[in-house]
Each structure stands twice: as structure tokens, then as C-alpha cells.
Amino acid sequence: MVSRCQPAAFVPEVYGVYTNRTNPTERSTDERGLTVEILNRLNRRMFLKGAGGTVALSTLGAGFGLSASGCASDDDPPAADEEGMQAVTNGFGLTVTDSGVFEGRMNYFRFATNEISWQPAVNVLLPEDYFQNPTRRYPVMYLLHGGLQDFRKFHADDDIINLTRGRKLIVVMPDGGGAGWYCNPKSCLFGKKNWESFHINQLVPWIDANFRTYAEYDGRAVSGFSMGGFGALKYAAKYYGHFCSVSAHSGPASLRRDLGAVLLWAEISAKFAELNGGSLYGGDQGLISMDNPVERLDSFGYSKRIFLVAGLDADSASSVACSRAKASRTSGTSCRVVTSSGARCFKLTSTA
């Protein structure tokens, strides 16, 4: 897909043009167009920074007052079919084997993929005006479920349709395995369970190719609950160029806390509920460190928004991550703690 929106590499260049001119009215038509695109980029980034998950949607809703402006494309995704469902194509290793639409906005797809031994599915919740504005593009939030759950969790249990009503964003809710821990496991004794590759290498580009998204860093957020909270933090750190915002709700931020108790639980649950006797990491300390969010604080960078929600106990994994962040001045990260409605919220922001 070739977009007429300028890539991220143009941002410093345009700021240079804008600030070096003594008379803003001297800017050429092309420069004004690029400046508008920068404002659009900042606008959608602030939109995603307003909140990151369903808890944030309900508690920080004021941050979603900003709208995301659209951008024309030379190769738009397929239009809606006659049932009001987004028409899609196969690609990026994914072949659609089943699909449907529910309550007008929830698009369901099931795939055949060489990364998972069975056929995983995804719910894609579209904004209410998606089909009424065929040239508009939207930011995307990837919402990851917890252990022993699947892609239907937020639709069936959390009223995600009403929680996002009026929000100008696309919410993608994929399967992540009952105990897949959003990893490519070291070993699986029956078939493939490469959830990380399925999400990052296949699903993200497939979504961008088939829906009117902002296919860029400032256009994506990732959020998750429990096991999905770990997955969100891991993806935001490991694939730091993919997501501008991350929200983890009761998700372990350190695999090594409590002398490795979280890692042990992840290995045991995956062994029996997901990998048929296999192992997530097989004792490989290098792989563990690559996936461990608190060991990759510098990967979050200076511009990423981080929102953590945990219980009130001081032993929560998010508390560990927050303490580590406050102590790590090299990461340029500070932490503000807010206690509300029986939960402790951690907002980590740049000190640079």
C-alpha cells in the first residue's frame, strides 16, 4: 500500500523548514501539506496517548476527545461487502477460512497460518462511522486477552462495543492461546504455537493492508490484561517501533521477580495448557532477557506512553516495574502513582 501521507522520516525535516522560515506565509504548498500531515500525526498520537485499554477507556475517556484526521491513499483497502462487513484479502501468511459480522461493527475472521497448528481467530471492532467515511483512516489498539481466554473475551464479557462507542479507533482482539504468553516457544511437542510471529509478522501487516489504518508508530497502541498485559509490555519493548502507547492491566512486568516465580508459573501453565509438554524458554537466559520488559526499559524510548494498572498490594509486578523505572535515570523515565477505585495506576513519562 502506497500512501500519500509522508513517512515518519519527514518529521524532523519539516520542523526544520517550519522553524527556519522567518515568515510562515512563505511556505510552499508542499510544505504546508507536510505541516498539516505532521499536525494529523501528532493528533492521532495524542488520541492514542489518551488511554490504552478498556479500563482506561472508562476512566480516562476525556483523553479521547481528540479526533484522528484521515489521509488519502493510492491503494485503499477493499470496500465493504453487501452485508456491511469489511471485504478482505489473504496475505502475509494468512488465509481467511471463516468470517462474519456481529452487531454491525464487530468483524470476525479465522485464519489458516503456518505459525499456529490450529486456526486462530480475531475480532476487529470498527468505529461507528467507518463505512460512512470511506477516505478516513483510524488509529488501532491491539487488545490482548489473559490466560485461559480467547479472542471472544472482550466482546462476551466486557461490553467492548459500548465501551468504545463514539471512539474514533479500530480495536483488534486476536487469539493468543490459552497459555501462549505471547511468545514463540523454545519447544512445542505437538504442532506450532508461534503467537509472537502470528501477531507481529502476520496480523499487524494484514490489518494495515485490509483496513483504513495509520500504518505507522504513531497510529498503533497495544493493551492487555494479566497474561495479555505481559504481552503488551513485551511487544511494546521488543518491537519498539510498532506502538506509541502501551497499557498493562494486572500484567507481570518482570519474569524474574520473586526469584523467578512468574517465569516458573509461565513455564508450568504453558507446558500443560499450551505446549503439550514443551517449554517457553527452555532455560535460555538470553531469550528470557529479550522478552522481559523490565530488562528492556531503554527500548521503550523517550516518547512512548506507558500506563500500568495493578492491585493495591505493594508486591504487584507493576510496582516492581515502576520502582525500576524510577531508579533508572538512563532510561529517561519518571513515574507518577495514582490510587483510585481499589487500583493503583502508574503513569510513566519521559524526563528528557
C-alpha positions as CSV (number, residue, x, y, z in Angstrom):
1,M,0.0,0.0,0.0
2,V,1.4,3.4,-1.1
3,S,0.1,6.3,0.9
4,R,0.3,10.0,0.1
5,C,0.9,10.6,3.8
6,Q,4.5,11.4,4.3
7,P,6.6,8.9,6.3
8,A,8.0,9.5,9.7
9,A,11.4,10.4,8.3
10,F,9.9,13.7,7.1
11,V,9.1,14.9,10.6
12,P,12.4,16.5,11.5
13,E,12.8,17.8,8.0
14,V,9.5,19.7,8.1
15,Y,10.2,21.0,11.6
16,G,13.4,22.4,10.2
17,V,11.6,24.1,7.3
18,Y,8.9,25.4,9.6
19,T,11.2,26.9,12.3
20,N,13.8,28.3,9.9
21,R,11.4,30.4,7.9
22,T,11.0,34.0,9.2
23,N,7.7,34.3,7.5
24,P,5.3,31.4,7.7
25,T,3.3,32.6,4.7
26,E,6.4,31.9,2.5
27,R,5.9,28.2,2.9
28,S,5.2,26.5,-0.4
29,T,2.1,24.4,-1.0
30,D,4.1,21.2,-0.5
31,E,5.5,22.4,2.8
32,R,2.0,23.4,4.1
33,G,0.8,20.0,3.1
34,L,3.5,18.3,5.1
35,T,2.9,20.6,8.0
36,V,-0.8,19.6,8.0
37,E,0.3,15.9,7.9
38,I,2.5,16.5,11.0
39,L,-0.4,18.0,12.8
40,N,-2.5,15.0,11.9
41,R,0.3,12.7,13.1
42,L,0.5,14.5,16.4
43,N,-3.3,14.5,16.7
44,R,-3.7,10.7,16.3
45,R,-0.7,10.2,18.6
46,M,-2.3,12.2,21.4
47,F,-5.5,10.3,20.7
48,L,-3.8,7.0,21.5
49,K,-1.9,8.5,24.4
50,G,-5.3,9.4,26.0
51,A,-5.9,5.8,27.1
52,G,-4.8,2.3,26.3
53,G,-7.3,-0.3,27.4
54,T,-10.9,-0.8,28.4
55,V,-10.2,0.4,32.0
56,A,-8.5,3.4,30.6
57,L,-11.4,3.9,28.1
58,S,-13.8,4.2,31.0
59,T,-11.6,6.1,33.5
60,L,-9.7,8.4,31.1
61,G,-12.3,8.9,28.5
62,A,-11.7,12.7,28.3
63,G,-8.4,11.9,26.6
64,F,-10.4,10.6,23.6
65,G,-11.9,13.9,22.8
66,L,-9.4,14.4,20.0
67,S,-10.2,13.1,16.6
68,A,-7.9,11.4,14.1
69,S,-7.9,13.1,10.6
70,G,-7.9,11.0,7.5
71,C,-5.4,10.7,4.7
72,A,-5.9,9.7,1.1
73,S,-4.2,6.6,-0.2
74,D,-3.2,5.4,-3.7
75,D,-4.2,1.8,-2.8
76,D,-7.0,1.8,-0.3
77,P,-8.1,-1.4,1.4
78,P,-11.1,-3.3,-0.1
79,A,-14.5,-1.7,0.4
80,A,-17.4,-3.2,2.5
81,D,-19.3,-6.1,1.0
82,E,-23.1,-6.1,0.7
83,E,-23.6,-7.2,4.4
84,G,-21.7,-4.1,5.7
85,M,-18.6,-6.2,6.5
86,Q,-15.1,-5.1,5.5
87,A,-14.0,-7.1,2.4
88,V,-10.5,-8.5,2.9
89,T,-7.8,-10.4,1.0
90,N,-5.4,-13.1,2.0
91,G,-1.7,-12.2,2.6
92,F,1.2,-12.1,4.9
93,G,0.9,-15.8,5.5
94,L,-2.8,-15.6,6.5
95,T,-5.6,-17.3,4.6
96,V,-9.1,-16.4,5.8
97,T,-11.2,-19.6,6.3
98,D,-14.2,-18.1,8.1
99,S,-15.7,-14.7,8.7
100,G,-18.8,-12.9,10.0
101,V,-20.1,-9.6,11.3
102,F,-21.9,-9.0,14.6
103,E,-23.9,-6.0,15.9
104,G,-22.9,-4.1,12.8
105,R,-19.4,-3.2,14.0
106,M,-17.7,-6.4,15.1
107,N,-15.9,-8.2,12.2
108,Y,-14.7,-11.7,12.9
109,F,-12.1,-13.6,10.9
110,R,-10.5,-17.1,11.3
111,F,-7.2,-17.9,9.6
112,A,-5.1,-20.7,8.4
113,T,-1.4,-19.9,9.2
114,N,1.9,-21.8,9.2
115,E,2.7,-20.2,12.6
116,I,-0.2,-21.9,14.6
117,S,-1.1,-25.6,14.3
118,W,-4.8,-24.8,14.6
119,Q,-6.8,-21.9,13.1
120,P,-6.7,-18.8,15.3
121,A,-9.3,-16.0,15.1
122,V,-9.5,-12.3,15.6
123,N,-12.3,-9.8,16.3
124,V,-11.9,-6.4,14.6
125,L,-14.2,-3.7,16.1
126,L,-14.7,-0.8,13.7
127,P,-15.8,2.7,14.7
128,E,-19.4,3.6,14.1
129,D,-18.6,6.0,11.2
130,Y,-16.1,3.6,9.4
131,F,-18.3,2.9,6.4
132,Q,-19.7,6.4,6.3
133,N,-16.3,8.0,5.8
134,P,-14.6,5.9,3.2
135,T,-11.5,8.1,2.9
136,R,-10.8,8.4,6.6
137,R,-8.1,6.5,8.4
138,Y,-8.1,5.5,12.1
139,P,-5.6,4.6,14.8
140,V,-5.6,1.0,16.0
141,M,-5.5,-0.5,19.5
142,Y,-4.4,-4.2,19.8
143,L,-6.2,-5.6,22.9
144,L,-4.7,-8.9,24.3
145,H,-6.6,-11.3,26.4
146,G,-5.4,-13.2,29.5
147,G,-4.8,-16.8,30.3
148,L,-7.3,-19.5,29.5
149,Q,-9.3,-17.0,27.4
150,D,-9.6,-16.3,23.7
151,F,-10.4,-13.6,21.2
152,R,-14.1,-13.5,22.2
153,K,-13.3,-12.4,25.8
154,F,-13.8,-8.6,25.4
155,H,-16.9,-9.0,23.3
156,A,-18.5,-11.6,25.5
157,D,-17.5,-10.4,29.0
158,D,-16.5,-6.7,28.9
159,D,-19.0,-4.9,26.6
160,I,-16.3,-3.7,24.4
161,I,-18.8,-2.4,21.8
162,N,-20.4,0.0,24.2
163,L,-17.1,0.9,25.9
164,T,-15.8,2.1,22.5
165,R,-18.9,3.8,21.3
166,G,-18.1,7.2,19.9
167,R,-14.3,6.5,19.9
168,K,-12.6,7.0,16.5
169,L,-10.4,4.0,16.6
170,I,-10.2,0.4,15.5
171,V,-9.8,-2.3,18.2
172,V,-8.1,-5.6,17.2
173,M,-8.6,-8.5,19.6
174,P,-6.7,-11.6,18.5
175,D,-6.4,-15.1,19.8
176,G,-3.2,-15.5,21.9
177,G,-3.5,-19.1,23.2
178,G,-4.8,-20.3,26.5
179,A,-1.3,-20.1,27.9
180,G,0.8,-18.9,25.0
181,W,2.3,-16.0,26.8
182,Y,2.6,-14.1,23.5
183,C,5.8,-16.0,22.8
184,N,7.5,-18.1,20.1
185,P,8.2,-21.1,22.4
186,K,11.5,-22.9,22.6
187,S,9.7,-26.2,22.1
188,C,6.2,-27.5,21.5
189,L,5.6,-31.2,21.3
190,F,2.6,-31.0,19.1
191,G,2.4,-28.5,16.2
192,K,3.4,-24.8,16.1
193,K,2.3,-22.2,18.7
194,N,4.3,-19.2,17.5
195,W,1.9,-16.5,18.8
196,E,4.5,-13.7,18.6
197,S,5.2,-14.3,14.9
198,F,1.5,-14.6,14.2
199,H,0.7,-11.3,15.8
200,I,3.7,-9.2,14.8
201,N,4.8,-10.6,11.4
202,Q,1.4,-11.6,10.1
203,L,-1.6,-10.0,11.8
204,V,-0.3,-6.4,12.1
205,P,0.5,-6.0,8.4
206,W,-2.7,-7.9,7.4
207,I,-4.7,-5.4,9.4
208,D,-2.9,-2.5,7.9
209,A,-3.4,-3.9,4.4
210,N,-7.2,-4.6,4.8
211,F,-8.4,-1.8,7.0
212,R,-8.0,2.0,6.8
213,T,-5.4,2.4,9.5
214,Y,-2.4,4.6,10.2
215,A,0.3,2.0,9.3
216,E,2.9,3.7,11.5
217,Y,4.3,4.0,15.0
218,D,2.0,6.9,16.0
219,G,-1.0,5.0,14.8
220,R,-0.8,1.9,17.0
221,A,-1.3,1.2,20.7
222,V,-1.2,-2.2,22.5
223,S,-3.0,-3.1,25.7
224,G,-3.7,-6.3,27.6
225,F,-4.9,-7.9,30.8
226,S,-3.0,-10.3,33.0
227,M,-1.1,-12.6,30.6
228,G,-2.1,-10.1,27.9
229,G,-0.6,-7.3,30.0
230,F,2.7,-9.0,29.9
231,G,2.3,-9.5,26.1
232,A,1.5,-5.8,25.7
233,L,4.6,-4.7,27.6
234,K,6.8,-7.2,25.9
235,Y,5.6,-6.2,22.4
236,A,6.0,-2.5,23.1
237,A,9.6,-3.0,24.3
238,K,10.7,-5.7,21.8
239,Y,9.0,-4.1,18.8
240,Y,9.5,-0.5,20.0
241,G,9.0,0.9,16.5
242,H,5.5,-0.6,16.3
243,F,3.5,1.0,19.1
244,C,3.4,4.6,20.5
245,S,1.4,3.6,23.6
246,V,1.1,0.6,25.9
247,S,-1.3,-0.2,28.7
248,A,-1.0,-3.2,31.0
249,H,-3.7,-4.2,33.4
250,S,-2.5,-6.6,36.2
251,G,0.1,-7.8,33.8
252,P,3.5,-9.1,35.1
253,A,6.2,-6.7,34.1
254,S,9.1,-8.9,35.2
255,L,9.6,-12.6,34.5
256,R,12.3,-12.8,37.1
257,R,10.5,-11.2,40.1
258,D,10.3,-13.3,43.3
259,L,13.3,-15.4,42.4
260,G,11.7,-16.3,39.1
261,A,8.2,-17.2,40.4
262,V,6.5,-15.5,37.4
263,L,8.7,-17.3,34.9
264,L,8.0,-20.6,36.7
265,W,4.3,-20.0,36.5
266,A,4.5,-19.1,32.9
267,E,6.5,-22.2,32.1
268,I,4.2,-24.6,34.0
269,S,1.0,-23.1,32.6
270,A,2.3,-23.2,29.1
271,K,3.7,-26.7,29.4
272,F,0.4,-28.2,30.4
273,A,-2.2,-25.8,28.8
274,E,-0.5,-24.8,25.6
275,L,2.7,-26.7,24.6
276,N,1.9,-30.3,25.3
277,G,4.9,-30.7,27.5
278,G,7.1,-28.2,25.7
279,S,8.8,-25.1,27.1
280,L,8.6,-21.3,26.5
281,Y,12.2,-20.6,27.1
282,G,13.9,-23.9,27.9
283,G,16.2,-22.2,30.4
284,D,17.7,-19.9,27.8
285,Q,18.6,-16.8,29.8
286,G,19.2,-14.8,26.6
287,L,15.7,-15.4,25.4
288,I,14.2,-14.6,28.8
289,S,16.0,-11.3,28.9
290,M,14.9,-10.4,25.4
291,D,11.2,-10.9,26.4
292,N,11.5,-9.4,29.9
293,P,10.0,-5.9,29.9
294,V,11.9,-4.5,33.0
295,E,15.2,-5.6,31.4
296,R,14.4,-3.5,28.3
297,L,13.4,-0.2,29.7
298,D,15.6,1.7,27.3
299,S,13.7,0.1,24.4
300,F,10.6,2.0,25.5
301,G,12.4,5.1,24.4
302,Y,11.6,8.7,25.4
303,S,8.3,9.2,23.5
304,K,6.2,6.1,24.4
305,R,3.3,6.4,26.7
306,I,3.2,3.7,29.4
307,F,0.1,3.1,31.6
308,L,0.1,0.4,34.2
309,V,-2.8,-0.7,36.4
310,A,-2.3,-3.1,39.4
311,G,-3.8,-4.0,42.7
312,L,-3.1,-2.1,45.9
313,D,-0.6,-4.7,47.2
314,A,3.0,-3.4,47.2
315,D,4.2,-6.7,45.8
316,S,2.5,-6.3,42.4
317,A,4.6,-6.8,39.3
318,S,3.7,-3.3,38.1
319,S,5.2,-1.9,41.4
320,V,8.4,-3.7,40.6
321,A,8.5,-2.2,37.1
322,C,7.6,1.3,38.5
323,S,10.4,1.2,41.1
324,R,12.9,0.0,38.5
325,A,11.8,2.8,36.2
326,K,12.2,5.5,38.9
327,A,15.7,4.2,39.7
328,S,16.7,4.1,36.0
329,R,17.7,7.6,35.1
330,T,19.4,6.4,32.0
331,S,16.0,5.4,30.6
332,G,14.7,9.0,31.0
333,T,11.6,7.7,32.6
334,S,9.7,9.0,35.6
335,C,6.7,7.5,37.4
336,R,3.6,9.1,38.9
337,V,1.3,6.9,41.1
338,V,-2.4,7.4,41.3
339,T,-4.7,5.3,43.6
340,S,-8.3,5.2,42.6
341,S,-11.3,2.8,42.9
342,G,-9.3,0.0,44.5
343,A,-6.5,0.0,42.0
344,R,-3.1,1.6,41.7
345,C,-2.3,3.3,38.4
346,F,1.2,4.0,37.2
347,K,1.8,6.6,34.6
348,L,5.4,6.5,33.3
349,T,6.5,9.5,31.3
350,S,9.7,10.9,29.8
351,T,12.0,13.1,31.9
352,A,14.1,14.1,28.9
